[in-house]
């Protein structure tokens, strides 16, 4: 019996360590980074994995009201396969600061090509100390008309300009 419990505990420890090494868990507990000139989006929606990396060219981060970040600023000039994330918040965020936010998201490639998602309560935007990198936590995901359909999951995004 003791040997069985010990083997079970060892097996659980191996699974936990493997998960830590492989990055298991939801988007909220995994730090992500962006290379210079990139935008990245990771996490899951309704148990479907999302992992997008694209150029940050054409993106903008504006702190003047209404403050926002957008990966697509000129839709007619943008590649239609580009992920379109728009994050809105109120007020200036100092370097190193975080603010509550809301967001809309369209991911034309992957499992949800025709869906537009909204992110609500718990959504945040963080400005890095250097002011050139931005991190987004997208929570309380919904979709459909009026964003009334609740979706499971959470997403993290980052964008790095310089």
VENCORSUL-V277136 format. One record per run of one state. SS is the DSSP state (helix for helix, strand for strand, loop for the rest). FROM is the first residue (numbers start at 0). TO is the last residue. If there is no record, write none. Layout:
# VENCORSUL-V277136
ss->SS from->FROM to->TO
ss->SS from->FROM to->TO
This chain:
# VENCORSUL-V277136
ss->loop from->0 to->0
ss->helix from->1 to->21
ss->loop from->22 to->25
ss->helix from->26 to->28
ss->loop from->29 to->36
ss->strand from->37 to->44
ss->loop from->45 to->46
ss->strand from->47 to->54
ss->loop from->55 to->58
ss->strand from->59 to->61
ss->loop from->62 to->65
ss->strand from->66 to->69
ss->loop from->70 to->73
ss->helix from->74 to->76
ss->loop from->77 to->82
ss->strand from->83 to->88
ss->loop from->89 to->96
ss->strand from->97 to->99
ss->loop from->100 to->100
ss->strand from->101 to->105
ss->loop from->106 to->114
ss->strand from->115 to->118
ss->loop from->119 to->122
ss->strand from->123 to->126
ss->loop from->127 to->131
ss->strand from->132 to->137
ss->loop from->138 to->139
ss->strand from->140 to->142
ss->loop from->143 to->143
ss->helix from->144 to->146
ss->loop from->147 to->147
ss->strand from->148 to->149
ss->loop from->150 to->151
ss->strand from->152 to->159
ss->loop from->160 to->161
